[in-house]
Amino acid sequence: MAWLYAEYIADEVLRTGDLVPASTLEFRAGRQTLALTAYLSDLNDELSGIRVVSQFDEWLSLTAYGHPWQEWVRERLTSLAAEERARRRTNPDLRLAEAAWRWLEHTELLAPDLDTGLAWRRSELSVDESDQVWTPAWQLGVPLGHLAIHLF
């Protein structure tokens, strides 16, 4: 149930931000990224309570530019899987979170190339959005989720 609630919260945050249409893969990438962030950062089982908004600061720091979000996700999933094996019980929420991570990691989306030599940052040029590259879904979902949290 915790995973479904995390997805619900992520969906509401993204819909409120109104950054991309809900029918797009970009929206799904943002929703899955935020859901993973919410689910994996919920160590005290507070996700199901009213204190969700108090966790936004933590989610902002986890999705901030330069934070190794993907390594954090891998570590948390590995840790939770080890705990599950030690308890000899299956956790359906963890299975759903792992499936979301696999989708984010293995799905690539065509997006503007923001890293083209970083020349545009130094020379005050605008980004040419027609110059696109295939990007793992999580790399698009992390900044989208971060911005949506700010707008919520």
PyMOL commands that set and color helices and strands:
alter all, ss='L'
color gray80, all
select helices_A, chain A and resi 2-17+25-41+50-62+69-87+92-106+119-123+137-151
alter helices_A, ss='H'
color red, helices_A
select strands_A, chain A and resi 108-112+132-136
alter strands_A, ss='S'
color yellow, strands_A
deselect
rebuild
show_as cartoon
